[in-house]
Amino acid sequence: MRKSLHSRKHRELISALKAARKAAGLTQVEVAKRLGRPQSFVAKLEACERRLDVIEFAELCRLYGRSTSSVLMPLGL
């Protein structure tokens, strides 16, 4: 089994989160500030250089005004 960091589904999930961030009108810097993390944290997530855990996923969805299911369902996850 391929690691999720390099899978097609992982890339699709990250792409959906990036689109949700942009639709919410937020920059990487704004998201990082709200999370209390450096901007590089968000940049590495969006570049698929870092794994995303379920807690981080839920927090990002909340920041973007999206439910976790609204992000996952279109991906078939």
N, CA, C and O atoms as a MOPAC input file, in Angstrom:
PM7 MOZYME 1SCF
protein

 N      0.84400 1    -1.18200 1     0.00000 1
 C      0.00000 1     0.00000 1     0.00000 1
 C      0.88700 1     1.24200 1     0.00000 1
 O      1.85700 1     1.33300 1     0.75300 1
 N      0.53600 1     2.18800 1    -0.85400 1
 C      1.29800 1     3.43700 1    -0.91700 1
 C      0.99100 1     4.29200 1     0.29900 1
 O     -0.12400 1     4.28600 1     0.82000 1
 N      1.99200 1     5.01900 1     0.73400 1
 C      1.76600 1     5.94900 1     1.84200 1
 C      0.78900 1     7.02400 1     1.39400 1
 O      0.79800 1     7.44800 1     0.23900 1
 N     -0.04700 1     7.45500 1     2.31500 1
 C     -1.09800 1     8.40900 1     1.96000 1
 C     -0.54700 1     9.75400 1     1.49600 1
 O     -1.22600 1    10.47400 1     0.76300 1
 N      0.65400 1    10.10200 1     1.90400 1
 C      1.24500 1    11.37600 1     1.51100 1
 C      1.41500 1    11.47700 1     0.00000 1
 O      1.35500 1    12.57100 1    -0.56300 1
 N      1.62500 1    10.35100 1    -0.65000 1
 C      1.88900 1    10.35900 1    -2.08200 1
 C      0.74400 1     9.77200 1    -2.90000 1
 O      0.89400 1     9.55000 1    -4.10200 1
 N     -0.37800 1     9.52400 1    -2.27300 1
 C     -1.50000 1     8.92500 1    -2.99300 1
 C     -2.31600 1     9.98800 1    -3.72900 1
 O     -2.27400 1    11.17200 1    -3.39400 1
 N     -3.04100 1     9.54500 1    -4.71400 1
 C     -3.92500 1    10.42400 1    -5.47100 1
 C     -5.00100 1    11.00500 1    -4.56000 1
 O     -5.32100 1    12.19000 1    -4.65600 1
 N     -5.55800 1    10.18600 1    -3.68200 1
 C     -6.61000 1    10.65100 1    -2.77700 1
 C     -6.09000 1    11.74300 1    -1.83900 1
 O     -6.80600 1    12.70000 1    -1.54300 1
 N     -4.85200 1    11.60100 1    -1.37500 1
 C     -4.27800 1    12.62400 1    -0.49800 1
 C     -4.14100 1    13.93700 1    -1.25200 1
 O     -4.48500 1    14.99600 1    -0.72800 1
 N     -3.64600 1    13.87200 1    -2.46400 1
 C     -3.50200 1    15.08900 1    -3.27600 1
 C     -4.86600 1    15.73300 1    -3.54200 1
 O     -4.98700 1    16.95800 1    -3.52100 1
 N     -5.88900 1    14.91300 1    -3.79100 1
 C     -7.23900 1    15.44000 1    -4.02100 1
 C     -7.78500 1    16.10500 1    -2.75200 1
 O     -8.42800 1    17.15200 1    -2.82400 1
 N     -7.52800 1    15.49700 1    -1.60100 1
 C     -7.98100 1    16.07500 1    -0.33600 1
 C     -7.32300 1    17.42700 1    -0.09700 1
 O     -7.99300 1    18.39200 1     0.27000 1
 N     -6.04000 1    17.49400 1    -0.30000 1
 C     -5.31500 1    18.74500 1    -0.08700 1
 C     -5.79100 1    19.80800 1    -1.08600 1
 O     -5.93100 1    20.97900 1    -0.73200 1
 N     -6.03500 1    19.40200 1    -2.31200 1
 C     -6.54500 1    20.33600 1    -3.31300 1
 C     -7.90900 1    20.88600 1    -2.89500 1
 O     -8.18000 1    22.07600 1    -3.05600 1
 N     -8.76000 1    20.02000 1    -2.36100 1
 C    -10.08100 1    20.45800 1    -1.89500 1
 C     -9.95000 1    21.42300 1    -0.72200 1
 O    -10.68900 1    22.40500 1    -0.64500 1
 N     -9.02300 1    21.15700 1     0.18400 1
 C     -8.81300 1    22.06500 1     1.31600 1
 C     -8.26600 1    23.40900 1     0.85600 1
 O     -8.66700 1    24.45300 1     1.37100 1
 N     -7.36600 1    23.38800 1    -0.09600 1
 C     -6.80200 1    24.64100 1    -0.62200 1
 C     -7.90700 1    25.46200 1    -1.28300 1
 O     -7.97800 1    26.67600 1    -1.09800 1
 N     -8.76700 1    24.79800 1    -2.05400 1
 C     -9.88400 1    25.49000 1    -2.69600 1
 C    -10.83300 1    26.06700 1    -1.64500 1
 O    -11.34900 1    27.17200 1    -1.81400 1
 N    -11.06100 1    25.32700 1    -0.56800 1
 C    -11.93200 1    25.80200 1     0.51000 1
 C    -11.32700 1    27.02000 1     1.19300 1
 O    -12.04200 1    27.95700 1     1.55000 1
 N    -10.00700 1    27.00600 1     1.37400 1
 C     -9.32600 1    28.16300 1     1.98200 1
 C     -9.51500 1    29.40100 1     1.11100 1
 O     -9.84900 1    30.47900 1     1.60300 1
 N     -9.29700 1    29.23000 1    -0.17800 1
 C     -9.42600 1    30.36000 1    -1.09600 1
 C    -10.87000 1    30.84600 1    -1.16400 1
 O    -11.12100 1    32.05000 1    -1.21300 1
 N    -11.81900 1    29.91000 1    -1.16600 1
 C    -13.23900 1    30.29100 1    -1.19900 1
 C    -13.63700 1    31.05300 1     0.06400 1
 O    -14.52900 1    31.90100 1     0.03700 1
 N    -12.96200 1    30.73800 1     1.17000 1
 C    -13.22800 1    31.44300 1     2.43100 1
 C    -12.53700 1    32.80000 1     2.46400 1
 O    -12.73000 1    33.57300 1     3.40200 1
 N    -11.72800 1    33.09600 1     1.43700 1
 C    -11.04400 1    34.38500 1     1.36400 1
 C     -9.88200 1    34.50900 1     2.33000 1
 O     -9.54800 1    35.60900 1     2.77100 1
 N     -9.26800 1    33.38800 1     2.65900 1
 C     -8.15800 1    33.38700 1     3.61300 1
 C     -6.83500 1    33.12400 1     2.91500 1
 O     -6.76500 1    32.34600 1     1.96400 1
 N     -5.79600 1    33.77500 1     3.39100 1
 C     -4.44300 1    33.50500 1     2.91300 1
 C     -3.80400 1    32.45000 1     3.80400 1
 O     -4.30800 1    32.14900 1     4.88600 1
 N     -2.70600 1    31.90000 1     3.34700 1
 C     -1.95600 1    30.95300 1     4.17900 1
 C     -1.52100 1    31.62000 1     5.47800 1
 O     -1.55500 1    30.99200 1     6.53600 1
 N     -1.12000 1    32.85700 1     5.41100 1
 C     -0.66800 1    33.59000 1     6.59800 1
 C     -1.80500 1    33.72600 1     7.60500 1
 O     -1.60200 1    33.52100 1     8.80200 1
 N     -3.00300 1    34.07100 1     7.12500 1
 C     -4.14500 1    34.20700 1     8.03100 1
 C     -4.50800 1    32.87600 1     8.69000 1
 O     -4.80800 1    32.82500 1     9.88300 1
 N     -4.47800 1    31.81200 1     7.90800 1
 C     -4.78400 1    30.48800 1     8.45900 1
 C     -3.75300 1    30.11400 1     9.50900 1
 O     -4.10500 1    29.64100 1    10.58900 1
 N     -2.48900 1    30.32200 1     9.19800 1
 C     -1.42200 1    29.99200 1    10.14200 1
 C     -1.58200 1    30.76300 1    11.44900 1
 O     -1.41300 1    30.19200 1    12.52600 1
 N     -1.90100 1    32.04100 1    11.36600 1
 C     -2.09800 1    32.84100 1    12.57600 1
 C     -3.23600 1    32.29200 1    13.41700 1
 O     -3.11900 1    32.19900 1    14.63900 1
 N     -4.34200 1    31.92500 1    12.76900 1
 C     -5.49500 1    31.39500 1    13.49700 1
 C     -5.19600 1    30.04500 1    14.14100 1
 O     -5.77300 1    29.69700 1    15.17100 1
 N     -4.29600 1    29.29400 1    13.52800 1
 C     -3.89900 1    27.99600 1    14.07900 1
 C     -2.77600 1    28.11100 1    15.10500 1
 O     -2.49200 1    27.16100 1    15.83500 1
 N     -2.14100 1    29.28100 1    15.15400 1
 C     -0.98400 1    29.44200 1    16.03100 1
 C      0.23200 1    28.68700 1    15.52500 1
 O      1.05300 1    28.20200 1    16.30300 1
 N      0.33000 1    28.59800 1    14.20500 1
 C      1.42800 1    27.87900 1    13.55900 1
 C      2.13100 1    28.81300 1    12.58500 1
 O      1.58000 1    29.85500 1    12.23100 1
 N      3.33800 1    28.46500 1    12.14400 1
 C      4.01100 1    29.28900 1    11.12700 1
 C      3.35600 1    29.10000 1     9.75900 1
 O      2.72300 1    28.07700 1     9.50000 1
 N      3.51300 1    30.08500 1     8.89700 1
 C      2.96000 1    30.01800 1     7.54300 1
 C      3.50500 1    28.81100 1     6.80400 1
 O      2.80700 1    28.23400 1     5.97000 1
 N      4.73000 1    28.41900 1     7.09000 1
 C      5.33000 1    27.26800 1     6.41000 1
 C      4.55500 1    25.98100 1     6.68700 1
 O      4.57500 1    25.06500 1     5.86400 1
 N      3.87500 1    25.89500 1     7.83000 1
 C      3.04300 1    24.73500 1     8.15100 1
 C      1.94400 1    24.58200 1     7.10000 1
 O      1.73300 1    23.48900 1     6.57300 1
 N      1.25000 1    25.66900 1     6.79700 1
 C      0.17200 1    25.64300 1     5.81100 1
 C      0.75200 1    25.40400 1     4.41300 1
 O      0.18800 1    24.64000 1     3.63000 1
 N      1.85800 1    26.04600 1     4.10400 1
 C      2.48500 1    25.88300 1     2.79000 1
 C      2.88900 1    24.43300 1     2.55200 1
 O      2.67800 1    23.90300 1     1.46100 1
 N      3.46600 1    23.79200 1     3.55700 1
 C      3.88700 1    22.39300 1     3.40400 1
 C      2.68700 1    21.46500 1     3.27200 1
 O      2.74000 1    20.48800 1     2.52500 1
 N      1.61800 1    21.75400 1     3.98000 1
 C      0.39600 1    20.95400 1     3.80500 1
 C     -0.10500 1    21.06600 1     2.37600 1
 O     -0.38800 1    20.05800 1     1.72800 1
 N     -0.21300 1    22.28900 1     1.89000 1
 C     -0.77500 1    22.51500 1     0.56100 1
 C      0.14600 1    22.04800 1    -0.55800 1
 O     -0.31100 1    21.84500 1    -1.68300 1
 N      1.41200 1    21.87600 1    -0.27600 1
 C      2.35800 1    21.36200 1    -1.26700 1
 C      2.50400 1    19.84000 1    -1.15900 1
 O      3.32800 1    19.23900 1    -1.84800 1
 N      1.69800 1    19.22700 1    -0.28900 1
 C      1.73900 1    17.78000 1    -0.04400 1
 C      3.12100 1    17.32700 1     0.43600 1
 O      3.56700 1    16.22600 1     0.11300 1
 N      3.78200 1    18.17400 1     1.19800 1
 C      5.07800 1    17.83600 1     1.77100 1
 C      4.94600 1    17.38400 1     3.21900 1
 O      5.91800 1    16.95800 1     3.84300 1
 N      3.73200 1    17.48300 1     3.74200 1
 C      3.50000 1    17.13600 1     5.13900 1
 C      2.17600 1    16.39900 1     5.23100 1
 O      1.21700 1    16.73100 1     4.53500 1
 N      2.13200 1    15.39300 1     6.09900 1
 C      0.89700 1    14.64300 1     6.32300 1
 C     -0.07400 1    15.48300 1     7.13500 1
 O      0.32600 1    16.31300 1     7.95200 1
 N     -1.32600 1    15.25500 1     6.89900 1
 C     -2.39700 1    15.95600 1     7.58800 1
 C     -3.08300 1    14.97100 1     8.51800 1
 O     -3.56800 1    13.93300 1     8.06900 1
 N     -3.13100 1    15.28300 1     9.81500 1
 C     -3.84100 1    14.37300 1    10.71100 1
 C     -5.29900 1    14.79000 1    10.83500 1
 O     -5.67300 1    15.88400 1    10.41400 1
 N     -6.10700 1    13.93700 1    11.40200 1
 C     -7.55100 1    14.15000 1    11.42800 1
 C     -7.92800 1    15.38400 1    12.25300 1
 O     -8.88700 1    16.07400 1    11.90800 1
 N     -7.20900 1    15.67200 1    13.31300 1
 C     -7.49400 1    16.85400 1    14.13300 1
 C     -7.19500 1    18.11800 1    13.33500 1
 O     -7.97900 1    19.06700 1    13.35400 1
 N     -6.07100 1    18.13400 1    12.64100 1
 C     -5.72800 1    19.28600 1    11.80100 1
 C     -6.76100 1    19.45600 1    10.68600 1
 O     -7.16400 1    20.57700 1    10.37400 1
 N     -7.18500 1    18.34600 1    10.09200 1
 C     -8.19200 1    18.39000 1     9.03600 1
 C     -9.48300 1    19.02400 1     9.54900 1
 O    -10.04600 1    19.90900 1     8.90400 1
 N     -9.94300 1    18.57500 1    10.69600 1
 C    -11.17700 1    19.11300 1    11.27500 1
 C    -11.03900 1    20.60100 1    11.58400 1
 O    -11.96700 1    21.37500 1    11.34500 1
 N     -9.89400 1    21.00000 1    12.11000 1
 C     -9.67600 1    22.41300 1    12.43700 1
 C     -9.65000 1    23.27700 1    11.17200 1
 O    -10.21000 1    24.37300 1    11.15800 1
 N     -9.00700 1    22.79000 1    10.12300 1
 C     -8.98400 1    23.53900 1     8.86900 1
 C    -10.39500 1    23.68100 1     8.30000 1
 O    -10.77900 1    24.75900 1     7.84600 1
 N    -11.15800 1    22.60400 1     8.32600 1
 C    -12.54500 1    22.67800 1     7.84500 1
 C    -13.32400 1    23.72800 1     8.62600 1
 O    -14.06000 1    24.52100 1     8.03800 1
 N    -13.16500 1    23.73800 1     9.93600 1
 C    -13.85800 1    24.71500 1    10.77300 1
 C    -13.46100 1    26.13700 1    10.38700 1
 O    -14.31700 1    27.01200 1    10.25000 1
 N    -12.15400 1    26.36500 1    10.21400 1
 C    -11.68200 1    27.69800 1     9.82300 1
 C    -12.24400 1    28.13600 1     8.47700 1
 O    -12.48900 1    29.32200 1     8.25600 1
 N    -12.44700 1    27.17700 1     7.58200 1
 C    -12.91600 1    27.49400 1     6.24000 1
 C    -14.44200 1    27.51800 1     6.15300 1
 O    -15.00300 1    27.75500 1     5.08300 1
 N    -15.10500 1    27.27500 1     7.27500 1
 C    -16.56200 1    27.28800 1     7.28700 1
 C    -17.19200 1    26.11400 1     6.56000 1
 O    -18.29100 1    26.22300 1     6.01700 1
 N    -16.48800 1    24.99300 1     6.55500 1
 C    -16.96200 1    23.79100 1     5.86700 1
 C    -17.05900 1    22.64900 1     6.85900 1
 O    -16.29200 1    22.58700 1     7.82000 1
 N    -17.99900 1    21.74700 1     6.63000 1
 C    -18.05500 1    20.53500 1     7.44300 1
 C    -17.04200 1    19.54200 1     6.88500 1
 O    -16.68700 1    19.59700 1     5.70800 1
 N    -16.59100 1    18.65300 1     7.72600 1
 C    -15.63100 1    17.64300 1     7.25600 1
 C    -16.26700 1    16.78800 1     6.15600 1
 O    -15.60800 1    16.43300 1     5.17900 1
 N    -17.54000 1    16.46300 1     6.32200 1
 C    -18.19500 1    15.62200 1     5.31800 1
 C    -18.33200 1    16.33800 1     3.97900 1
 O    -18.27700 1    15.69300 1     2.93200 1
 N    -18.51100 1    17.66300 1     3.99200 1
 C    -18.63700 1    18.38300 1     2.72000 1
 C    -17.33800 1    18.39200 1     1.94200 1
 O    -17.34300 1    18.56600 1     0.72300 1
 N    -16.23100 1    18.20700 1     2.63100 1
 C    -14.92900 1    18.11100 1     1.94800 1
 C    -14.66800 1    16.67600 1     1.51400 1
 O    -14.15700 1    16.44600 1     0.41800 1
 N    -15.01100 1    15.71000 1     2.35700 1
 C    -14.70300 1    14.31600 1     2.08100 1
 C    -15.63700 1    13.64800 1     1.08200 1
 O    -15.18600 1    12.87100 1     0.24100 1
 N    -16.91000 1    13.93400 1     1.16200 1
 C    -17.90300 1    13.22100 1     0.34600 1
 C    -17.64600 1    13.34700 1    -1.16200 1
 O    -17.71500 1    12.33400 1    -1.85800 1
 N    -17.35200 1    14.53600 1    -1.69900 1
 C    -17.10400 1    14.62600 1    -3.14300 1
 C    -15.89200 1    13.81200 1    -3.58700 1
 O    -15.76500 1    13.47800 1    -4.76500 1
 N    -15.00600 1    13.49400 1    -2.65200 1
 C    -13.80000 1    12.72300 1    -2.97500 1
 C    -14.04100 1    11.22700 1    -2.84200 1
 O    -13.17000 1    10.41900 1    -3.16300 1
 N    -15.21700 1    10.86600 1    -2.37200 1
 C    -15.51100 1     9.45100 1    -2.16400 1
 C    -14.78800 1     8.87100 1    -0.97400 1
 O    -14.47100 1     7.68200 1    -0.95100 1
 N    -14.52200 1     9.71000 1     0.02200 1
 C    -13.79700 1     9.25700 1     1.22100 1
 C    -14.74000 1     9.14800 1     2.40600 1
 O    -14.31500 1     8.78300 1     3.50200 1

